[in-house]
Each structure stands twice: as structure tokens, then as C-alpha cells.
Amino acid sequence: MLFFRRNHAVSSVIVASILLVLVQLPQHDYRGKWVQRPFIFNIDTRLISLISIGHEEVIADYLWLQLVSRFGSAIKNKQDAEFVYEYLEYITDISPMFEGVYEFAGMILPSVFNDVDGSVFFVEKGLASVSTRDNRYWKLLFYQGFNYFFYKNDYSKAAFYMEQAATYSQSPKYLPLLVARLYSMADKEGDGIGFLDSVIALTDDPYLLVELNKRRDELVADLGLEAMQSAVDLFRSSFLVIPCELSFLVFMGFIQDPYLFDLLDYYEIRGDGVVVLRVK
């Protein structure tokens, strides 16, 4: 048994050493020039997992150090850094749980390479690989939400990811307020109100409760404003006149949702038929 363990340890060291040599070994292109591309990239990642005998992390570590060093040098000297993609793909393939690589992709690809789709791809790969119980998970959700909010202007998807991130206790306290704002920007005030209700029910921070309730009131007001404007427009197209009061629309059956009844005093109808918040 001791002999077997020694042989296994020796073979593991030999395999790891060979793999590290392949990581460091440059290759030459079709013109015979040496290029800074690790020879190991020619080996299928599935084969690496088989022959490395559990040393994938060692290879990923070394490639990660190479990537950071080369990237820093390339940016400093204003050189092409397209090699980043191959490193990111290889590292995440051989070591899907590798620390820091998805976060790096999430921040660097859109800001340095203007490649939002690449960032979305690698962050999504991270969300599929990292455990939901890992402290990193909410950060990946945040990065993805930021991609859709800041770069893609897709506020609905941004809210989807940010809402999940906000459920983690480690996430910033302002996140629920941001989620509510995103739902409003996506014209989904109802979803925002439902989300805030769930957060308010679980929050015991007095300051945060004030801010959450304030934001909820704003969403309710936005939602009510849209519904009441629709009722005014429908009445106007039906009778070719502008109604004088919102309460009249309730009487006529143009406003039927009970939650709107309590909001009537917040709004008024201008002479041109536009519903606005009442000035107090």
C-alpha cells in the first residue's frame, strides 16, 4: 500500500510537471515565428481533465497568473490583448469554479474591449458553474444585471438579475431600491411593487424601511398615473370631451380597479386632458 501511494505521488508530480512545461512552452505559427500562446491550448480541455490526475487547479492557477501578467503588460504598452479570450475560455473549461476569472471577464471585457456579449457569456457561464451558496454568486448576478442595465439598456433583464442579487444578505442595502427603479424604467411598476412588498416584510432596518416605503409609494403613483391616463383617454375617445374629475370616471365605470380608488386624491386632470400629480 505504501509503495502504491509513493508511486501515485511520484506520478502525480511528474504529470503536473509535464503539464506546467506545456503551459510555459510557446508554440510557433505557420511562418515559424515564436508566439506567446501556451502549447497546452492545443490539447482538448477534456483530455487535460483526464491526464492531470486532479491537478486542473494547478494548471488554471498558472494560466491565470500568465493572463494577468500579459494583460497588464499589453494594456501598459497599448498592445493588442485579444489573447484574453482564449485564456478565459481555457481556464473556465478546466476549472469551472476558478476564483476571480468570471469577475475579471465581467468587468474587463465590456470596459476595455467594448465586448458586452463576451462579458454576458462568461458571467452566465459562471452562474451555471458557481454554487448559489457561494458568496461570489450574488456578485455575478450583479455584474450581469449591470451589463443589461448600463450597456444593453435592457431594464427588464437588469431587474431580473439584480432582484436575485438583492436576496443575498451580503449584497448592498441599496440594491432593492435599484431593482424597484429598474422595474419602473422597464414599465413594470407592478412587479416592482410586489418585489418591494416582499423586501419590506423581511426588513427591520428603520432607515431602509422609510426609503423602501417611499420608493413603493412612487411606484404606486407611477402605476396609478398610467392607469388613470388610459381611463381619461378612453372616455375622451368615446364621448369626445375631457372629463372634469377622476371620480366621475369611477362613477361611469372607466376606473374599476379598487386599488386606484385610494389614489384619486393624488391626481388631477389638466385642461388638455393630461393626468398629473396634484400639487399640494
C-alpha positions in Angstrom: 0.0 0.0 0.0 2.8 2.4 0.9 4.6 1.5 -2.4 1.4 2.3 -4.3 1.0 5.7 -2.5 4.6 6.6 -3.2 4.2 5.7 -6.9 1.0 7.6 -7.1 2.6 10.7 -5.6 5.6 10.5 -7.9 3.4 10.0 -11.0 1.2 13.0 -9.9 4.3 15.2 -9.6 5.6 14.0 -13.0 2.2 14.7 -14.7 1.9 18.1 -13.1 5.4 19.0 -14.1 4.8 18.0 -17.7 1.6 20.0 -17.8 3.3 23.0 -16.4 6.0 22.7 -19.1 3.3 22.6 -21.7 1.8 25.8 -20.2 5.1 27.6 -20.4 6.1 26.2 -23.7 5.4 28.7 -26.6 4.5 27.4 -30.0 5.3 28.7 -33.4 2.9 29.7 -36.1 2.9 28.7 -39.8 5.7 31.1 -40.5 7.9 29.6 -38.0 7.8 32.5 -35.6 7.5 32.0 -31.9 4.2 33.3 -30.5 3.1 33.8 -26.9 0.5 31.2 -26.9 0.8 28.3 -24.5 1.2 25.0 -26.3 -1.3 23.5 -23.9 -4.1 25.3 -25.6 -3.7 22.7 -28.4 -4.8 20.0 -26.0 -8.5 19.5 -25.5 -9.6 20.5 -22.0 -11.5 17.2 -21.6 -8.2 15.4 -22.1 -6.5 17.7 -19.6 -9.0 16.7 -17.0 -8.3 13.0 -17.6 -4.5 13.1 -17.6 -3.9 15.8 -14.9 -5.0 13.4 -12.1 -6.7 16.2 -10.2 -4.2 18.9 -11.0 -6.5 21.1 -13.1 -6.4 23.8 -10.4 -2.6 24.0 -10.7 -2.8 24.5 -14.5 -5.6 27.0 -14.1 -3.5 28.9 -11.5 -0.5 29.1 -13.7 -2.6 30.2 -16.7 -4.3 32.8 -14.6 -1.0 34.3 -13.5 0.1 34.3 -17.1 -3.1 36.0 -18.2 -2.9 38.8 -15.5 0.8 39.4 -16.3 0.3 39.5 -20.0 -2.8 41.6 -19.9 -1.2 44.2 -17.6 1.8 44.4 -19.9 -0.4 44.7 -23.0 -2.5 47.5 -21.6 0.5 49.4 -20.3 2.3 49.2 -23.7 -1.0 49.7 -25.6 -0.7 46.3 -27.4 -3.3 44.0 -28.7 -4.8 41.8 -25.9 -7.1 39.5 -27.8 -5.3 36.6 -26.2 -7.5 37.2 -23.1 -10.4 35.3 -24.7 -8.5 32.1 -25.2 -7.2 32.2 -21.6 -10.6 32.9 -20.2 -12.2 30.0 -22.1 -9.5 27.5 -21.3 -9.3 28.4 -17.6 -13.1 28.2 -17.1 -13.3 24.9 -19.1 -10.6 23.1 -17.0 -11.6 24.7 -13.7 -15.2 26.0 -13.8 -15.1 27.1 -10.1 -11.9 29.1 -10.5 -11.8 32.2 -8.3 -11.8 35.6 -9.9 -12.0 34.7 -13.6 -15.7 35.3 -14.2 -15.5 38.6 -12.3 -12.5 39.6 -14.4 -14.4 38.8 -17.6 -17.5 40.7 -16.3 -15.5 43.9 -15.7 -12.7 43.9 -18.3 -14.5 42.7 -21.5 -17.1 45.5 -21.7 -14.9 48.3 -20.4 -11.6 47.5 -22.2 -12.8 45.6 -25.3 -16.3 47.0 -25.6 -17.4 43.4 -25.8 -20.6 43.3 -23.7 -21.7 40.0 -25.3 -18.5 38.4 -24.3 -18.9 39.6 -20.7 -22.5 38.3 -20.7 -21.3 34.9 -22.0 -18.6 34.4 -19.3 -20.7 35.7 -16.4 -23.6 33.4 -17.5 -21.0 30.6 -17.6 -20.0 31.5 -14.0 -23.7 31.5 -12.9 -24.0 28.0 -14.3 -20.8 26.8 -12.6 -20.6 28.6 -9.2 -22.8 27.3 -6.4 -25.7 29.5 -5.4 -24.5 29.2 -1.8 -21.1 30.7 -2.7 -20.6 34.4 -1.7 -19.5 35.1 -5.3 -22.9 34.2 -6.7 -24.6 37.5 -5.9 -21.7 39.4 -7.4 -22.0 37.5 -10.6 -25.8 38.3 -10.6 -24.9 42.0 -10.0 -22.4 42.0 -12.9 -24.9 40.5 -15.2 -27.5 43.0 -14.1 -25.1 45.8 -14.7 -24.3 44.5 -18.2 -28.0 44.7 -19.1 -28.6 48.0 -17.4 -25.6 50.0 -18.3 -24.5 48.6 -21.7 -27.7 47.0 -23.2 -30.4 49.3 -21.8 -32.5 46.2 -21.1 -34.0 47.3 -17.8 -36.3 44.3 -17.5 -33.4 41.8 -17.7 -31.3 44.0 -15.5 -34.1 44.0 -12.8 -34.3 40.2 -13.2 -30.7 39.7 -12.2 -30.5 42.5 -9.7 -33.6 41.2 -7.9 -31.9 37.8 -7.4 -28.7 39.5 -6.2 -30.7 41.6 -3.7 -31.9 38.4 -1.9 -28.4 37.7 -0.6 -27.6 39.2 2.8 -24.1 40.2 1.6 -25.4 42.4 -1.2 -25.6 46.2 -0.7 -28.6 47.6 1.1 -29.4 50.0 -1.7 -30.0 47.1 -4.2 -33.7 46.7 -3.6 -34.2 50.4 -4.3 -32.2 50.0 -7.6 -34.3 47.0 -8.5 -37.5 49.0 -8.0 -36.1 51.8 -10.2 -35.2 49.3 -12.9 -38.8 47.8 -12.9 -40.1 51.4 -13.2 -37.7 52.1 -16.2 -38.9 48.8 -17.8 -42.6 49.9 -17.3 -43.2 47.0 -14.9 -44.2 49.0 -11.8 -46.5 46.2 -10.7 -43.5 43.8 -10.5 -41.5 46.4 -8.6 -44.3 46.9 -6.1 -44.5 43.2 -5.5 -40.8 42.9 -5.0 -40.7 45.8 -2.6 -43.5 44.3 -0.6 -41.5 41.1 -0.1 -38.4 43.1 0.9 -40.3 45.4 3.3 -41.8 42.3 5.0 -38.3 41.0 5.8 -36.5 44.3 6.6 -36.1 45.5 10.2 -33.7 48.5 9.4 -35.8 51.6 10.2 -33.9 53.9 7.8 -34.2 51.3 4.9 -37.9 50.8 5.7 -38.5 54.5 5.2 -36.7 54.5 1.9 -38.4 51.3 0.7 -41.8 52.6 1.5 -41.1 55.9 -0.1 -40.0 54.1 -3.3 -43.1 51.9 -3.2 -45.3 54.9 -3.0 -43.6 56.4 -6.0 -44.1 53.2 -8.0 -47.8 53.0 -7.0 -48.1 56.7 -8.1 -46.5 55.9 -11.4 -48.7 52.9 -11.9 -51.8 54.8 -11.0 -50.9 57.7 -13.2 -50.7 55.4 -16.3 -53.9 53.7 -15.5 -55.8 56.9 -14.9 -54.5 58.5 -18.1 -55.7 55.4 -20.0 -59.1 55.9 -18.5 -59.2 59.6 -19.4 -58.1 58.8 -23.0 -60.8 56.1 -23.3 -63.5 58.4 -22.0 -62.3 61.2 -24.3 -62.3 59.0 -27.4 -65.8 57.6 -26.5 -67.5 61.0 -25.8 -65.2 63.5 -27.5 -65.0 65.5 -24.3 -62.5 65.7 -21.4 -63.8 64.5 -18.1 -63.7 67.1 -15.3 -63.0 64.8 -12.4 -61.4 61.3 -11.9 -64.2 60.4 -9.5 -66.6 60.8 -12.4 -64.7 58.2 -14.3 -65.2 55.8 -11.3 -68.9 56.6 -11.4 -69.0 55.9 -15.2 -67.1 52.6 -14.8 -63.9 53.7 -16.6 -61.9 53.2 -13.5 -62.7 49.9 -11.9 -59.5 48.7 -10.1 -60.1 49.0 -6.4 -56.5 49.9 -5.6 -57.0 53.1 -7.7 -59.9 54.4 -5.6 -57.5 55.3 -2.8 -55.2 57.2 -5.2 -57.8 59.6 -6.7 -56.8 62.5 -4.5 -53.2 62.3 -5.7 -54.1 63.3 -9.3 -56.0 65.9 -11.3 -56.9 66.3 -14.9 -55.5 69.3 -16.7 -57.4 71.3 -19.3 -55.7 69.4 -22.1 -56.7 66.0 -20.8 -53.4 65.0 -19.3 -53.4 63.5 -15.8 -50.8 64.9 -13.5 -49.9 64.6 -9.8 -51.9 67.1 -7.8 -49.8 70.0 -6.3 -50.2 70.0 -2.6 
